[in-house]
Amino acid sequence: MEIKDSRIDSGKGFDWGRTSEEYAKYRDIYPEEFYRKITDRGLCVNGQNVLDLGTGTGVLPRNMYKYGANWTGTDISPEQIGQAERLSEESGMKIDYLAVPAEELDFPDESFDVITACQCFWYFDHGRVMPNLARMLRNGGKLLILYMAWLPYEDRIAGESERQVLKYNPGWSGAGEIRHPIVIPDVVYDYFTLSEHEEYDIKVPFTRDSWHGRMFACRGVGASLTEEEIARWDEEHRELLNNIAPESFEVLHYGALAVLDKNEDT
């Protein structure tokens, strides 16, 4: 399913279904610290019912399954959901998945203790989504927004790789990240109150092959470039990594989270 949004990549269309296999292989990269930041706050654990929005290939539910929550994952892309189901079944995990846009979710009132949104919150029509999320959360429920990004101005490999993407996709808005709190649109505060946020540095290990795959599976390459452009990018990026990167290395990222409490009067 192609998505076009004037807020993202200058309106250039992208389709996560085009890169779902690579996404499943190369984007399950969050270090254990990323998940510990969640469980230390008593979230997504011990029988809680959790809804993961924009679940992609189920990275969050699959990696947090061991902490005992009951997970439901939803995503706009049927191909992403297909990969999530395959990977969960292969690991013997009982996770419910549904291919549906966040704007069209229709679970019963107070179905969930926690709703998570990892790497996806800015894609939503917040005016439509937020009242529905509040409705589906129980009283005292939490909305947890999560994010992780490489830091191109501080990490040479990340910076050079990013410039290679921009050569082929100059409107890509995923470039140029710096540390900052997660941006919360004003409409969110009609239904939720920000109770906590944190930003922290993480070093993520890669090989040349896995970093190349990670870059391919970003929105600016595999999900949006033509086959001809991808072929040229692939050759040039592999050559770049051969010139500047050892076989194994770490890329500096930062992680961020925001915890929001459901307002009592919603």
BELCORQUI-V156869 format. One record per residue. N is the residue number from 1. SS is DSSP state (2 for helix, 1 for strand, 0 for the rest). Layout:
BEGIN
N/SS  N/SS
END
This chain:
BEGIN
1/0  2/0  3/1  4/0  5/0  6/0  7/0  8/0  9/2  10/2  11/2  12/0  13/0  14/1  15/0  16/2  17/2  18/2  19/2  20/2  21/2  22/2  23/2  24/2  25/2  26/2  27/0  28/0  29/0  30/0  31/0  32/2  33/2  34/2  35/2  36/2  37/2  38/2  39/2  40/0  41/0  42/0  43/0  44/0  45/1  46/0  47/0  48/0  49/1  50/1  51/1  52/1  53/1  54/0  55/0  56/0  57/0  58/0  59/2  60/2  61/2  62/2  63/2  64/2  65/2  66/2  67/2  68/1  69/0  70/1  71/1  72/1  73/1  74/1  75/1  76/0  77/0  78/2  79/2  80/2  81/2  82/2  83/2  84/2  85/2  86/2  87/2  88/2  89/2  90/2  91/0  92/0  93/0  94/0  95/0  96/1  97/1  98/1  99/1  100/0  101/0  102/2  103/2  104/2  105/0  106/0  107/0  108/0  109/0  110/0  111/0  112/1  113/1  114/1  115/1  116/1  117/1  118/1  119/0  120/0  121/2  122/2  123/2  124/0  125/0  126/2  127/2  128/2  129/2  130/2  131/2  132/2  133/2  134/2  135/2  136/2  137/1  138/1  139/1  140/1  141/1  142/1  143/1  144/1  145/1  146/1  147/1  148/1  149/1  150/1  151/0  152/0  153/0  154/0  155/0  156/2  157/2  158/2  159/2  160/2  161/2  162/2  163/2  164/2  165/2  166/2  167/2  168/2  169/0  170/0  171/0  172/0  173/0  174/0  175/0  176/0  177/0  178/0  179/0  180/0  181/0  182/0  183/0  184/0  185/0  186/2  187/2  188/2  189/2  190/2  191/0  192/1  193/1  194/1  195/1  196/1  197/1  198/1  199/1  200/1  201/1  202/1  203/1  204/1  205/1  206/1  207/1  208/2  209/2  210/2  211/2  212/2  213/2  214/2  215/2  216/2  217/0  218/0  219/0  220/0  221/0  222/0  223/0  224/0  225/0  226/0  227/2  228/2  229/2  230/2  231/2  232/2  233/2  234/2  235/2  236/2  237/2  238/2  239/2  240/2  241/2  242/2  243/2  244/2  245/0  246/0  247/0  248/1  249/1  250/1  251/1  252/1  253/1  254/1  255/1  256/1  257/1  258/1  259/1  260/1  261/1  262/1  263/0  264/0  265/0  266/0
END
